[in-house]
Amino acid sequence: MSEEKIEYTAKDIQVLEGLSAIRKRPAMYIGDTGEHGLHHLVYEVVDNSIDEALAGYCSNIWLTVREDGSVEVRDDGRGIPTGTIEKYGKSALEIVLTTLHAGGKFGKGVYQVSGGLHGVGLSVVNALSERMTTEVYREGKVYRISCVRGKVVEPLSEKGESERTGTEVVFKPDSQVFESVEFNFERITNRLRELAFLNKGLRIHAKDERSGEEQTFQYEGGLIEFVRYIDTGKVAIHPSVIYIEGEKQGTKVEVALEYNDSYLESVFSFANDINTVEGGTHLSGFRRALTRSLHDYARKEKLLPNGLSLSKDDMREGLTAVVSVKVQEPQFEGQTKAKLGNSEVQGIVESIVGEKLSTFLELNPQEAKSIIAKIVGAAQAREAARHAKELARRKSAFETGLLPGKLADCSERDPAKSELFIVEGDSAGGSAKQGRNREFQAILPLRGKILNIEKARLMRVLSNAEIRTLITALGTGFGDEFNPDKARYHKIIIMTDADVDGAHIRTLLLTFFYRYAKSLIERGYVYIAQPPLYQVKKGKSARYVYSEKGLEEVLTLMGRQGVSLQRYKGLGEMNPEQLWSTTMNPQTRTLRRVTIEDAVEADRLFTILMGDEVEPRREFIEKHALEVKNLDI
């Protein structure tokens, strides 16, 4: 068989001019063209207003999701300059909107600190919008410019006079680019709330014209209120949130921390208001200072039992903290800015936090002793857990490498091609084992509800049989030995019944993954199966329906006369062929990938839903009761 040779010559080299490169490869700039990328557009526009607030010129930001699906962001900052740049023969505003790497954030004069994409943000939003109109209120005048898919259709012109100052951007995402252009207002407000916490005193007002919902965020307490918000549902072991701030070599450091009665850590780091989900030098500086200060105080005050040594992990039990730095020249690792890389920031944070935390401990001995007592309890529990773990290893597959007997494994050995279905009960497990494709699909039935790890220390978690079975099947190890690279499956699918018990089991499993195997979620390995709610039959025709809305659509299409309706409450009610065709077959099934888009809110909700405090859970249920889609009574 002959292959046709394709010549590669100078004429094949293309130069994408203007903003066409963004439209050609949007994921390079916003991550993807799904829900994440869509909302990233909003954050980029808001970040420009936040940069004005960081510079001290903006006190208010207004955001509106309009009925037509567009978003309006307005601030009372200085307004983007509109004067002509002679070198280009265009206004500064037009260049900012239509040219990559153009803006006022490269030098240190206008913005000492900024968090936007350094000359990329607004131009990216413009390029990926069906239309975008920008109005600037500056020097007593109102100016407007409009673009369609990144190209100017209404040149900059003066539209009147106004005493206001600021910038107003209205954009509608391009449906030719995005999978969906439907904005999630709750997702947007979670980010706005976070920004208000990080910039104390800044007022952010959000409105959704589609639902009429409005929210205003303004926190004079800043990070102190942020920590209290995260700790909703937890009981603090000392009366006041510890707050630290300082500045060194042009880098501003803010930290708020609190110890609570839980057994888990909730620490979030930010650089120039960007959530650095992978941490970085600012976070490592904080951890080093925390460990040294607490250890030195405990040793100096003779608060450690004989023979007991404290580890850094002991310092983390029950710790909630927010670490925020404002850096003049931030060096982020990767386009998504998930990790701060400035080496000098570690020493700056360590110095400021170490000095001021040590001073706090000296001046507040009662609070200091409460914190040390918490840490000592964690160290003693760790020692007990270590002994229990060693004993368990001698008895179990952790040591031998044997897989649990209830796991029906697949023959495929490439994790990238392998799937693990976690199902509830032997009945559903039996159907799943018979219906699966044995080549690449493994089945792990779990008996009953697994332990609620939100309320348990590590030792109790390790002693739970169902969790041990799950850990062994995953192959990742646990705790200090956890390694996501050793995952035996790159699709871990939670498949539970579509009822209240199934939802509870699903939440317990998600809590386990979030708290002890979060990197599996971050890598996109964890999914939720979507079994059908109904089977609709008419004559020889049968259709499966996955939602109440879908049921109405099918009944309208088929007609109600002569229709038989079966409501599935359990996976065990389906025979193996039905389970395969509706829920397990890669060609026909629907899976929901579990993501952690807002780690702060996810952490808080897991505590509310699975923690000890009843009142926050009651308030959550009352607030969201009308949103329930499937109620099993």
N, C-alpha and C positions, 0 to 999 in steps of 0.2 A: 504494500500500500504506500503510495507516494504522498509526501507531505508538501503542501504548497508553501514556498518560502515567501515571507513578508519582508519587504525592504524597510529599513529604518533610516530615514534621511532627514536633512535639516528641515524640510517642510513639515515633518511630523511634530516638531517642537512647538508647543503652544504657550502663549503667555496670556493668563487670565487677567484682564484689566479691571480696574475699579473694584467692585465688590463681588464680581462673578465667581471668584475663588471661594468665597464663603457659601454661595448658593450651590456650588459644585460639590463641596465637602463640608457641609454644616457641622458634622459631628466633631471635626477637628477643633471647632471653636466653642461648641456648647455641650459636648459630650455625646448626645444622640438626638434623634428627631422624634423621640417619644415624649412621655409626660415630663421626664426630667428636663430635657432640652427646652421644652415649651415654657416651663416655669423659670428656667434659667434666664430667659429674655426679660422677665419681670424683674428679677434680682439685679440684672445688669443696669437697668434704668434706675432702679432704686439706689443702687450703689453710687451712682453719680451724685444723687442728692445727699447721701450719707457722707460722701467726701467733702461736700460743702459744710456739713455739720461738723465734721472732724476739724475743718479749717476754722470753725468758729463763726460761720456766716449764715447758717441755716438753723431755724428753731422748730420748723413744722414741715411735715411731709404729708401729702394727701394722696391716697391711691383709691381708684375706683375701677371695678370691673363693670363695664357697661353692658347693657342688654344685648347689644349687637356682637358681643364677644371681644370687643376691643378693651384695652387697658389704658387708663389715664394716670400718669404720675406727675404730681406738681409739688414744687417746693418754694420756700421763700429765701433762697440763697441769692447769690449775686447775679445769676443768669449767665448763660454761655455767651462769650463775646461775639458780637455780630460785625465788627469792623472788618474791612477788607485786608487780606494779606497780599501785599503787592507781588511777591514772588510767584504766587499762583493765580492772581487776578480773581480770587474768589473770597467770599466772606469766611471768617473763621468758623462760623456755625456750619456752613455747607461742607467745609473740609472735615470737620469733626464727624459729620453724619455720613459722608461718602468716601472717606479715605481711611484705610487701615493705618494704625500706628500714628494717629494724629490726635493731640490733646494737650492738656496743661499739666500732665502728671510726670513728665520725664525729668524736668528740672526740680530744684528744691525751693523755688521762689514762691509759686502759687499754692502748691499743696505740699506741706511738710510730710503728711501721711495720707495715703490713699489705699483703697481696696479694690478699685475697679480693674478692668483688664488692660490698663495702661494704653489708652488710645485705640482699643479694639471694641469695647463694650457697645457704645451707641451705634457705631457703624455696623456691627454684627446684627443688632436688633433691626436696624433699618433694612439691611440686605435680606433678612428672613421674614419681613413683614409684607403683607399684601398692600398695606399703606401705612404711612407714618407721618404725622404732622407735629411739628415742634414750634411752640411759641415761647419767645423770650421777653421777659419784662425787665428792662434795663435802661438806666439813665433817662427815666421819664417816658420812654417809648415802648410800644408793643411791636414785635417783629414776628413774622411767621414764614415757615418754609414747609413744603409738603413733598413727599416722595412716594413712589410706587415701586415696590420690589427693589429698593436701593437707588433708584434713579429719580432725580429732581423733576417734578411735574409742575410745581408752583414755586418759582424762584423766591428767594428771600425778599420780603418787602415790608415796609412799615405799615402797620394796620391801625395805629391810633396812639393815644397817650394814656399813661397810667402811672400812678405813684407806687404801684407794687414793684417788687423785684423778685426774680426767680425764673425758673424754667418749667414749662409744661410740655410733656411728651404724651401723645396719644398714638398707640400702634395696634394694629390687628395682625396677628400671626398669619403667615401664608399657608393655606391648606394644601398648596402644591408641595410644600416642604415637610409639614408635620403630619404624623399619623392621626392626630386629633388636635383640634384647636379649642377644646373645652377646658377652661381654667378651673382648678380646684381652689375655692376661696379659703378653705381651712388650711390648705398647704401654704398658701401665700401668707395668711395671717400668722402662722407659726414662725415664719422667717421674720416678719415685721415685729412680732413680739420680742424675738431674740435680739434684733437690732436696737429696739427701745431699751432693753435691759443693758446692752453694751454701751449705750450712749446716754448716760443718765441726764434726765431733763428734756431730752428730745421728745417731741410729741408727734406720733404717727397715727393718722386717722385712715381707716380702711372701710370701704363701702362696696357692697355687692348689689348692683341694681337689679340683678336677676331674681334675688330672693328678698331684697330689702334689708338684709343683715348689715349692721354697722358695728365697728369696734374701734376703740381708741386706746392706744398704748402710750403710757408715759410713766417713767419710774425714776423718781428723785433719788431713790436708794441704789439704783444701778445694780451692780453685781450682788449686793447683799440681798436685794429682792429676787434676783435671779436664782440664787441658791435656795432661798425659801420656796420659790415656785417649783424647782426641781424636786425638793424634798417633801412635796405635798404627799401626805399619807405616811410619812416617817416621823419618828419622835426624836428630836435632838437631845443629845446627852449633856449639852452645855447651853446656857441661856442665850448667848448672843453669837451671831455669825462673825467669824474672825475676818477682818478686812485689812488688806495691805495694799498700799500704793507707793510708788516712787518713780524717779526718773534718773537715768544715767546714760551718758553719751548719746543723748537725743532719743533714747528708747524709753517709752513710758510703760510701766508695769502696773497692772491691777490684778489682785487676787482676792477671792472670797472663798472661805471654806468652813465646813461644819461637819462634825461627826454625829451620826445618828445610830439608832439601835438596830439597824439592819446588818447584814453580813456581806454586803456587796458594795462595790465602789462605783461612783458616778462622777467622773472627772471629765470636763470638757475644756478644750483649749481653742483660743481664737487669736488670729494675728490680723491686725487692721480690719477687725470685724468679720473676717472670714473664718468659718468653722474648719479648723485644721483637724479633720477626723482621724488622721494618722499621726497626730502629734507633731513632734519636732523639737528643736532645741529649747524653745520656751518651756515646753512640758517637762523635758528631762531636767532642766534647771530647777523647776519647781519641785520635782520629786526628790532630787538630791538634797535640796534645802530642807524639805519636810522631814526626810529620814534623819538627817544629821541633827536638826534642832530638837526633834522629839527624843531621839536616842540620847543625846547629850543631857537633856533635862532629866530624863528618867534615871540615868546613871548618877548624875550630880545629886539628885534628891533621894537616892537610894530607894527607888520605887520598883526595882526589878527583883523578883524572887531569885534565890540562889540557883545558879546553874541555868537560868533561862536567858536566852539571847533573842533579841528582836530582829526580824527580817523586814525588808521593805514591803513585803506582802502583808505583814501584820499591820503596818501603818495605813494600809489601804482599806481595811475592813470597816465598812460603815462610813467611809469618807465621801462627802460630796464637795466638789470644788469647781470653780470656774477660773481659768487663767487667761487673761487678756493682755496682749502687748500691742503697742502701736510703734511700728518700726519705719524709719524713713526710707530705707532701701530694702524692702523684703525680698528674700530669695526663696521662692516656693519651688518645691520639687514636683514637676509635672504641671500640665495645663490646668488640671482641676484644683490645684493649690491645696492638696490634702495634707501637706507636710511642710513646716517651716525649716529652712536649712541654714539660716544665718548662724555661724559658729559663735560669734561674739554675744549673741542673745542669751545663750545658756549661762554664761558667767554673770551677766547682768541680772537675770532673774534669780539665780542662785544667791547672789550677794544681797539683793534687796529683800527677798523673802526670808532668807536665813537670819538676817539681822533683825527684822521687824517681828518675825514669828518668835524668835528667842525672847525678845523684849516683852511680847504679849504673855508668854508663858510665865516669865518672872513676875509680871505685874498682876497676873490673875491665877494664883496658885490653885484655887478650888476648881476652876475650869480645866487647868492643866492636869490636875490629878484625875479628873473624870475622863479626860482623853487618854491618859496613860493607862488607866484601869481598863478601858476598852481595848487598847492595843495589847496589854498583857493577856487579857482574856482570849484575844485572837491568837496570840502566840501559843498559849496553852492548848487551845483547840487544834492548832496546826500540828503540834507535836502528837496529840492524840490521833489526829487524822493520818499522820505519817505512819504511826504504828498500825493503825487499822488498814491502811493501804498496803503495807508490806505483808500483813497477814492475808489480805484478800488476794494479793498477787500469787501467793503460794497455792491458793485454792482455785484460781480462776484462769480464764483465757487471757487476762492481761499479761501473765507471765509466759504461758504456753503458746500463745498465738492461735489457739483453737477458737473457732467461731461458735456462737451460741447455737444450741440444738434446735431452737425454734426458728432460726433463720433459714429460709429456703433461698440459697444463693443462686446466682446466675453463672453461666459458664464463661462469659466474657471476663477477661482479666484487665482490660484497659479501663481505668476509672472514667475517662472521658466518654466512654460508650456505655457505661453501666448505670442502672437506675435502682434505687432502693425505695420501695413503697412501705411506709410505716402505717399499719392499719390497726384498728381497734378490735380486739376480740378474735376468738377462734373461728367464728362463723364467717365473718368477712375475710379473715385470713385464708380460710379454706377456699372460698370462691376466687380470691385473688390468685392463690397458688395454682388453681386449675385453669384460670383464664389467662394468665400471663404468658409472655414470650420468655421461655426459660433461658434463651441465649443471652439476653441483656437485662432482664428484669428480676430483681431479688425482692422477696417479701419478708417483712418482719412484723408478725402480729404481737401486739402488746396487750397484756391482760389488765383491764380496768384503767383507772386514771393514775398516771405517774405522779410522783411526789411533786408538790409545789415548791420548787427550789427557791422561790422568792422569800420563803419563810424558814429556810434551812441552812445550817452551816455545812461546810464541805464534807465533814465526816459523815453526816446523815445522808447527804446526797450520794456519796460513794457506797453507802450500805444499802441503798435501794436497789432491789433486784432488777426492776424494769429499766432503770437508768443505766445500770451496769451492762445489761444486755445491749442497750442501744449504743453505748460507748464502744463496746467490743465490736459490734457490727460495723460501725462507722470506720474503725481502724485508726482514728486520729490520736488516740491517747487522751489524757485528761489533765486539767490543771497545769502544772509547770511543764508537763511532758506533751501538752497538746500541740499537734503539728498538722495544720490543714493540708500540707503537701502529701500526707499519708492517707488522705480520705480515699476510701475504696470505691466511692460512687460520686460522680459529679452532678447527679440529679438525685436529690433526697426529697421524696414526695410524701407529704403528710396527707393521708387519705382516711378521713373520718366520716361518720354519719352526718347527714344534713339535719341534725336536731340539736337540742340544747346540750345533751351530754357530749355529742360529737364536737360542738363548738368549744366546750370546756376542755376536752382532751387536746384539741388543736391549740388552744391558748397555753395550756401547760407545756406542750412540746415547744411552742414558739418561745416561751419564757426560757426554757432550757437552752435552746440554740442562741438566743439573744445574750444570755448571761454567761454561758460557758463555751460557746462555739460561734461567737459573732462573726469571725472571719469566714466561716462557711456561708453565712448570709451575704457578707460583703463581696464574696467571689461569685455570687449568683447561683449557688448550689442548692438552695432550699426552695421548695415549691409547695403549693397547696393544690390538691386535686379538686376538680369541680364535678362531682357526681350529679346526675340529673335529679330533679325534685319530683318529676312526673313522667309517666308514660301515657301517651294519648293514643288510643286505638279507635279506628273506624274501619270496619270491615277487615280486610287483610293488611291495611296500612297502619303502621305504628311509628310514632315519633316521640323522641325524648326531649323534654323541656327542662331548662336549667334555672328558670326564674319565674316569678309570678307574672311579670310583664310579658315574658315569652309565652306563658300559658295563654294569656288573653289573645295574643297575636295568632297562635296556632288554632285556638277555638274559633276565632273570627274567620280564619282561612278555611278550616275544615267544616265549619258549621257544628252546632251543638247537638243536633239530633243524631241519635245512633252512636254517640261517642261514649266510650268507656274510659274512665280516668283512674289511674293507679298512682297513689302518692307514696313515694319511697321515703321511709324514715330511717332505714338502715341499709348498709351495703350488703348485708347478708340476705336481704330480700331479693337481690338480683342473682340470677344464675351466672355461672362463669362467662358464658358468651355475651350476656348483656353487660356485665362489668367490663369486659375487654373492649367491647365496641363503643361504650359510652364514656369510659373514664380512664382506660389504660392504653388504648391503641394510639400511638404517636400520630397517626394519620387523621384521627377523628376527635381526639380528646382536647380539652381546654385545661391548661395549667396556669396558675397565678404565681409568678415569681415573687418571693418575699424580698423586699428591699428595706434599707434603713435610710430613708431620705432625710428624716429629721430625728437625729439620734437623741436630742434633748427631750423632745416630746414623747418619743418611744420609751425612753427610760422612765419618764414620769408616769406614763399610762400603765406600764407593766407594774409599777409600784402601786398605783391606785387600784388596778383590777385584781392583783394577786397578793397585795400586802395585807398587813394586820388591821389597818385603820378602816373602820366601817364608814364613817361619815363622808370622806372624799369619794368612796365608791358609790354611796347613795346619791350624792350630788351628781356624779357622772351619769348614773342610770337615769335620773330624773331629767337631765339636760338632753340626753340622746334617746329617750324612750320612743319618741315619735318617728325615729329613723329606722326602727327595727323592721326588717323585711320578712323574716321567717320566724314566727313565734310558735313554739311547741308547747301547747297547754294540755 
